[in-house]
Amino acid sequence: MAAARFLVSGRVQGVFFRASTREQAQRLGLCGHARNLPDGRVEVVAAGTDEAIDALAQWLRHGPANARMEELRREAVEGPAVKQGFAVL
């Protein structure tokens, strides 16, 4: 199982970014979480197939309608502790 950590910056808090990310991740069969960071970014950790993680990365570049993504950073990580479901923290 592959895993990645994404840091998304821009207008990504207060625009249903985390909930929309969860919906997209669930559609792709990914597990992990999305959470707001104190600096205004959103952290997304996702585990699943390489193809599903790549698809989530493509979606994160745009996000939901009211979001305005400025930067997306991606790094490979160990899989999330939760191996099932996708949480909004």
Residue frames as qw, qx, qy, qz and C-alpha x, y, z in Angstrom:
[[0.000, 0.891, 0.455, 0.000, 0.00, 0.00, 0.00],
 [0.399, 0.349, -0.005, 0.848, 1.38, 3.39, -1.01],
 [0.264, -0.814, -0.438, 0.277, 0.92, 6.50, 1.12],
 [0.363, 0.418, 0.072, 0.830, 1.44, 10.22, 0.65],
 [0.211, -0.675, -0.416, 0.572, 1.21, 13.38, 2.71],
 [0.271, 0.608, 0.347, 0.661, -0.05, 16.52, 1.00],
 [0.191, -0.529, -0.323, 0.761, 0.19, 20.08, 2.31],
 [0.220, 0.642, 0.549, 0.489, -2.29, 22.34, 0.58],
 [0.197, -0.442, -0.248, 0.839, -2.08, 26.11, 0.91],
 [0.057, -0.285, -0.452, -0.843, -4.28, 28.92, -0.32],
 [0.528, -0.165, 0.177, -0.814, -7.94, 29.50, 0.49],
 [0.533, 0.031, -0.835, -0.136, -8.48, 26.01, 1.83],
 [0.139, -0.245, -0.799, 0.531, -10.00, 26.52, 5.28],
 [0.263, 0.431, 0.400, -0.765, -13.65, 27.43, 5.72],
 [0.483, 0.385, -0.373, -0.693, -14.61, 26.28, 2.20],
 [0.924, 0.010, 0.243, -0.296, -15.50, 22.62, 2.91],
 [0.393, 0.639, -0.654, -0.098, -12.07, 21.53, 1.66],
 [0.185, -0.306, 0.903, -0.237, -11.64, 18.74, 4.22],
 [0.662, 0.234, 0.573, -0.423, -15.14, 17.34, 3.77],
 [0.696, 0.625, -0.151, -0.320, -14.83, 17.46, -0.01],
 [0.201, 0.580, -0.789, 0.001, -11.43, 15.77, 0.23],
 [0.440, -0.107, 0.834, -0.315, -12.95, 13.00, 2.33],
 [0.754, 0.438, 0.285, -0.397, -15.69, 12.43, -0.26],
 [0.561, 0.681, -0.434, -0.183, -13.13, 12.27, -3.06],
 [0.030, -0.479, 0.865, -0.148, -10.83, 9.95, -1.09],
 [0.610, 0.062, 0.699, -0.369, -13.71, 7.62, -0.29],
 [0.752, 0.563, 0.000, -0.343, -14.68, 7.49, -3.98],
 [0.463, 0.660, -0.592, -0.012, -11.10, 6.48, -4.74],
 [0.931, -0.195, -0.310, 0.015, -10.97, 3.84, -2.00],
 [0.393, 0.472, -0.478, 0.627, -8.31, 5.65, 0.03],
 [0.613, -0.665, -0.398, 0.154, -7.90, 5.70, 3.79],
 [0.466, 0.161, -0.197, 0.847, -6.35, 8.47, 5.86],
 [0.176, -0.760, -0.474, 0.408, -7.31, 11.93, 7.07],
 [0.258, 0.603, 0.145, 0.741, -7.56, 15.63, 6.27],
 [0.432, -0.705, -0.411, 0.384, -7.01, 18.27, 8.94],
 [0.126, 0.949, 0.003, 0.291, -6.58, 22.00, 9.25],
 [0.684, -0.040, -0.285, 0.670, -3.17, 23.22, 10.36],
 [0.262, -0.766, -0.298, 0.506, -2.67, 26.30, 12.55],
 [0.248, -0.376, 0.316, 0.835, -0.81, 28.09, 9.72],
 [0.500, 0.505, 0.024, -0.703, -3.89, 27.99, 7.43],
 [0.334, 0.317, -0.795, -0.395, -2.89, 25.00, 5.34],
 [0.905, -0.088, 0.133, -0.395, -4.67, 21.66, 5.12],
 [0.109, -0.435, 0.891, 0.071, -2.77, 18.42, 5.64],
 [0.897, 0.145, -0.064, -0.413, -4.01, 15.34, 3.79],
 [0.192, -0.406, 0.893, 0.037, -2.56, 11.90, 4.47],
 [0.843, 0.238, -0.010, -0.482, -3.82, 9.17, 2.17],
 [0.282, -0.340, 0.888, 0.126, -3.01, 5.50, 1.63],
 [0.802, 0.385, 0.346, -0.300, -4.09, 3.16, -1.13],
 [0.797, 0.300, 0.354, 0.385, -3.04, 2.34, -4.66],
 [0.366, -0.245, 0.226, 0.869, -0.57, 4.55, -6.50],
 [0.056, 0.405, 0.604, 0.684, -3.24, 5.31, -9.09],
 [0.302, -0.786, -0.535, -0.067, -5.78, 6.41, -6.47],
 [0.448, -0.630, -0.107, 0.626, -3.23, 8.63, -4.70],
 [0.281, -0.014, 0.407, 0.869, -2.28, 10.21, -8.04],
 [0.091, -0.604, -0.625, -0.485, -5.97, 10.83, -8.78],
 [0.388, -0.800, -0.385, 0.248, -6.41, 12.49, -5.37],
 [0.430, -0.379, 0.123, 0.810, -3.35, 14.66, -6.04],
 [0.128, 0.297, 0.535, 0.781, -4.92, 15.82, -9.32],
 [0.266, -0.748, -0.567, -0.221, -8.17, 16.64, -7.51],
 [0.491, -0.653, -0.248, 0.521, -6.32, 18.49, -4.72],
 [0.370, 0.015, 0.250, 0.895, -4.82, 20.86, -7.32],
 [0.169, -0.418, -0.394, -0.801, -8.34, 22.32, -7.76],
 [0.002, 0.156, 0.747, -0.647, -10.33, 21.25, -4.70],
 [0.149, 0.657, 0.725, -0.145, -13.97, 22.23, -4.18],
 [0.283, 0.757, 0.389, 0.442, -15.58, 25.16, -5.98],
 [0.212, -0.966, -0.062, -0.137, -14.94, 27.82, -3.29],
 [0.739, -0.482, 0.191, 0.430, -11.31, 26.85, -2.66],
 [0.440, 0.867, -0.229, 0.047, -8.35, 28.61, -4.22],
 [0.906, -0.254, 0.118, 0.317, -5.30, 26.39, -4.13],
 [0.122, 0.940, -0.307, -0.084, -1.96, 28.19, -4.27],
 [0.183, 0.580, -0.793, 0.042, 0.54, 25.43, -3.52],
 [0.962, -0.148, -0.007, -0.231, 0.46, 21.66, -3.23],
 [0.037, 0.616, -0.781, 0.100, 3.37, 19.79, -1.67],
 [0.959, -0.045, -0.138, -0.243, 3.57, 16.01, -1.75],
 [0.016, 0.580, -0.799, 0.156, 5.84, 13.58, 0.06],
 [0.740, -0.061, -0.657, -0.127, 5.87, 9.83, 0.47],
 [0.351, -0.492, 0.544, -0.583, 5.16, 8.69, 4.03],
 [0.007, -0.046, -0.985, 0.169, 4.37, 5.59, 6.01],
 [0.305, -0.469, -0.678, -0.476, 0.69, 4.72, 5.82],
 [0.377, -0.511, 0.178, -0.751, -1.72, 6.30, 8.31],
 [0.187, -0.168, 0.863, -0.438, -2.41, 4.50, 11.56],
 [0.655, 0.309, 0.452, -0.521, -6.03, 4.01, 10.48],
 [0.177, -0.154, 0.839, 0.491, -6.17, 1.45, 7.70],
 [0.077, 0.523, 0.823, 0.207, -9.85, 1.94, 7.03],
 [0.021, -0.888, -0.452, 0.078, -11.97, 4.96, 6.23],
 [0.387, 0.376, 0.022, 0.842, -11.06, 8.58, 5.76],
 [0.334, -0.692, -0.513, 0.383, -11.41, 11.01, 8.66],
 [0.123, 0.771, 0.037, 0.623, -11.79, 14.76, 8.92],
 [0.598, -0.340, -0.469, 0.554, -9.82, 15.85, 11.96]]
